[in-house]
């Protein structure tokens, strides 16, 4: 699997989960950028496990409103 495929699949998993759970809020473009940024940073550090990438992006997105409001 190429890095591009890994990135896309990890994003799709995270996006579908957040969308189906009703956790996606605000501008979808901003949410997509946030999720991809998290995945990209982990991939730059060498992470290649798809579920770990997607789950970390989900967790970061969940915590995002708490960090913004804090």
N, CA, C and O of each residue as an XYZ file, in Angstrom:
280
protein
N       0.841     -1.179      0.000
C       0.000      0.000      0.000
C       0.886      1.243      0.000
O       1.844      1.336      0.768
N       0.557      2.187     -0.864
C       1.330      3.424     -0.921
C       0.917      4.359      0.218
O      -0.129      4.179      0.841
N       1.752      5.349      0.472
C       1.430      6.333      1.506
C       0.142      7.085      1.165
O      -0.648      7.402      2.055
N      -0.066      7.367     -0.107
C      -1.276      8.062     -0.528
C      -2.514      7.231     -0.234
O      -3.519      7.758      0.245
N      -2.448      5.943     -0.516
C      -3.573      5.046     -0.227
C      -3.802      4.929      1.270
O      -4.942      4.963      1.733
N      -2.726      4.792      2.026
C      -2.819      4.694      3.482
C      -3.461      5.946      4.064
O      -4.331      5.862      4.931
N      -3.031      7.099      3.585
C      -3.581      8.382      4.050
C      -5.072      8.468      3.740
O      -5.871      8.849      4.595
N      -5.436      8.113      2.521
C      -6.837      8.183      2.107
C      -7.712      7.215      2.899
O      -8.812      7.577      3.317
N      -7.240      5.998      3.105
C      -8.019      5.011      3.845
C      -8.165      5.407      5.306
O      -9.241      5.251      5.884
N      -7.108      5.911      5.903
C      -7.163      6.349      7.301
C      -8.140      7.504      7.452
O      -8.913      7.556      8.408
N      -8.099      8.430      6.500
C      -9.026      9.559      6.528
C     -10.467      9.069      6.399
O     -11.340      9.512      7.145
N     -10.719      8.165      5.462
C     -12.078      7.655      5.244
C     -12.640      6.995      6.500
O     -13.803      7.205      6.844
N     -11.833      6.210      7.175
C     -12.278      5.545      8.396
C     -12.653      6.587      9.451
O     -13.717      6.509     10.065
N     -11.767      7.561      9.649
C     -12.020      8.600     10.653
C     -13.251      9.425     10.281
O     -14.098      9.693     11.132
N     -13.351      9.823      9.025
C     -14.452     10.668      8.581
C     -15.793      9.951      8.738
O     -16.751     10.520      9.260
N     -15.852      8.704      8.286
C     -17.108      7.948      8.385
C     -17.541      7.790      9.841
O     -18.720      7.938     10.160
N     -16.591      7.491     10.718
C     -16.932      7.327     12.131
C     -17.478      8.640     12.706
O     -18.533      8.662     13.341
N     -16.748      9.721     12.474
C     -17.162     11.011     13.032
C     -18.494     11.469     12.447
O     -19.321     12.044     13.155
N     -18.699     11.217     11.165
C     -19.950     11.611     10.515
C     -21.123     10.798     11.050
O     -22.161     11.361     11.398
N     -20.966      9.502     11.114
C     -22.052      8.634     11.578
C     -22.374      8.836     13.046
O     -23.516      8.649     13.467
N     -21.378      9.216     13.825
C     -21.612      9.417     15.255
C     -22.145     10.814     15.562
O     -22.497     11.108     16.704
N     -22.204     11.672     14.548
C     -22.706     13.022     14.748
C     -21.701     13.971     15.371
O     -22.071     15.052     15.829
N     -20.443     13.585     15.394
C     -19.422     14.412     16.025
C     -18.826     15.472     15.101
O     -18.145     16.384     15.569
N     -19.075     15.361     13.789
C     -18.563     16.377     12.867
C     -19.362     17.658     13.064
O     -20.582     17.671     12.905
N     -18.677     18.710     13.405
C     -19.344     19.980     13.631
C     -18.667     21.068     12.811
O     -17.510     20.931     12.413
N     -19.388     22.133     12.566
C     -18.804     23.272     11.865
C     -18.533     23.000     10.401
O     -19.179     22.161      9.773
N     -17.571     23.723      9.874
C     -17.188     23.647      8.471
C     -16.500     22.317      8.155
O     -15.504     21.964      8.787
N     -17.028     21.591      7.189
C     -16.455     20.284      6.851
C     -15.055     20.401      6.273
O     -14.229     19.510      6.476
N     -14.777     21.469      5.566
C     -13.423     21.651      5.009
C     -12.403     21.781      6.134
O     -11.313     21.213      6.067
N     -12.766     22.530      7.157
C     -11.874     22.710      8.312
C     -11.689     21.385      9.061
O     -10.582     21.059      9.490
N     -12.766     20.637      9.213
C     -12.687     19.338      9.884
C     -11.791     18.377      9.104
O     -10.975     17.668      9.692
N     -11.944     18.356      7.788
C     -11.120     17.478      6.947
C      -9.648     17.859      7.059
O      -8.778     16.993      7.149
N      -9.382     19.153      7.052
C      -8.000     19.627      7.185
C      -7.402     19.199      8.530
O      -6.249     18.773      8.597
N      -8.192     19.316      9.590
C      -7.728     18.931     10.919
C      -7.385     17.441     10.974
O      -6.332     17.057     11.482
N      -8.285     16.609     10.447
C      -8.086     15.159     10.460
C      -6.855     14.780      9.635
O      -6.020     13.997     10.087
N      -6.744     15.332      8.430
C      -5.595     15.018      7.575
C      -4.286     15.505      8.189
O      -3.257     14.842      8.058
N      -4.315     16.639      8.847
C      -3.115     17.155      9.490
C      -2.617     16.183     10.561
O      -1.419     15.919     10.664
N      -3.539     15.661     11.345
C      -3.166     14.701     12.387
C      -2.578     13.433     11.775
O      -1.556     12.930     12.242
N      -3.219     12.922     10.738
C      -2.727     11.714     10.060
C      -1.355     11.977      9.448
O      -0.446     11.158      9.582
N      -1.206     13.105      8.783
C       0.070     13.446      8.145
C       1.215     13.540      9.154
O       2.315     13.046      8.905
N       0.946     14.175     10.287
C       2.002     14.309     11.302
C       2.454     12.947     11.819
O       3.643     12.727     12.046
N       1.512     12.044     12.003
C       1.877     10.715     12.483
C       2.636      9.928     11.409
O       3.574      9.193     11.718
N       2.230     10.084     10.163
C       2.924      9.393      9.078
C       4.349      9.915      8.913
O       5.261      9.151      8.598
N       4.539     11.213      9.127
C       5.889     11.780      9.054
C       6.801     11.202     10.134
O       8.017     11.135      9.958
N       6.208     10.787     11.244
C       6.983     10.165     12.320
C       7.166      8.665     12.093
O       7.799      7.984     12.900
N       6.602      8.144     10.976
C       6.837      6.755     10.629
C       5.688      5.801     10.884
O       5.821      4.605     10.624
N       4.575      6.285     11.380
C       3.440      5.408     11.663
C       2.787      4.953     10.357
O       2.523      5.766      9.472
N       2.528      3.639     10.242
C       1.931      3.082      9.032
C       0.735      2.174      9.334
O       0.221      1.515      8.430
N       0.294      2.132     10.569
C      -0.871      1.306     10.911
C      -2.139      2.124     10.700
O      -2.378      3.122     11.379
N      -2.936      1.680      9.750
C      -4.123      2.428      9.317
C      -5.094      2.716     10.457
O      -5.550      3.850     10.602
N      -5.411      1.727     11.252
C      -6.375      1.945     12.339
C      -5.818      2.852     13.431
O      -6.560      3.626     14.035
N      -4.541      2.760     13.679
C      -3.945      3.655     14.667
C      -4.001      5.099     14.163
O      -4.291      6.015     14.932
N      -3.726      5.300     12.883
C      -3.802      6.637     12.299
C      -5.219      7.199     12.384
O      -5.419      8.341     12.796
N      -6.191      6.390     11.993
C      -7.574      6.880     12.005
C      -8.081      7.095     13.423
O      -8.755      8.090     13.689
N      -7.773      6.191     14.333
C      -8.231      6.346     15.720
C      -7.595      7.555     16.399
O      -8.251      8.251     17.174
N      -6.332      7.803     16.115
C      -5.670      8.983     16.691
C      -6.296     10.266     16.154
O      -6.448     11.238     16.894
N      -6.658     10.274     14.879
C      -7.312     11.443     14.294
C      -8.696     11.659     14.923
O      -9.095     12.792     15.191
N      -9.412     10.569     15.150
C     -10.730     10.653     15.795
C     -10.591     11.214     17.201
O     -11.318     12.130     17.586
N      -9.661     10.667     17.962
C      -9.450     11.140     19.335
C      -9.049     12.610     19.366
O      -9.542     13.372     20.197
N      -8.157     13.011     18.463
C      -7.732     14.410     18.415
C      -8.906     15.312     18.068
O      -9.041     16.400     18.630
N      -9.747     14.875     17.158
C     -10.909     15.682     16.782
C     -11.897     15.786     17.935
O     -12.470     16.850     18.168
N     -12.097     14.705     18.647
C     -12.991     14.729     19.816
C     -12.504     15.712     20.875
O     -13.305     16.417     21.489
N     -11.200     15.759     21.087
C     -10.634     16.641     22.099
C     -10.561     18.094     21.631
O     -10.453     19.003     22.454
N     -10.618     18.313     20.349
C     -10.468     19.643     19.795
C     -11.398     20.678     20.410
O     -10.913     21.732     20.822
N     -12.706     20.443     20.498
C     -13.576     21.463     21.106
C     -13.216     21.765     22.558
O     -13.346     22.904     23.006
N     -12.770     20.759     23.285
C     -12.381     20.958     24.682
C     -11.162     21.877     24.747
O     -11.093     22.767     25.595
N     -10.215     21.659     23.859
C      -9.002     22.475     23.862
C      -9.285     23.911     23.407
O      -8.679     24.850     23.921
N     -10.186     24.084     22.462
C     -10.529     25.414     21.967
C     -11.265     26.213     23.032
O     -11.037     27.413     23.180
N     -12.144     25.553     23.771
C     -12.951     26.238     24.787
C     -12.221     26.417     26.118
O     -12.678     27.167     26.980
N     -11.104     25.740     26.286
C     -10.405     25.788     27.569
C      -9.719     27.116     27.796
O      -9.085     27.315     28.832
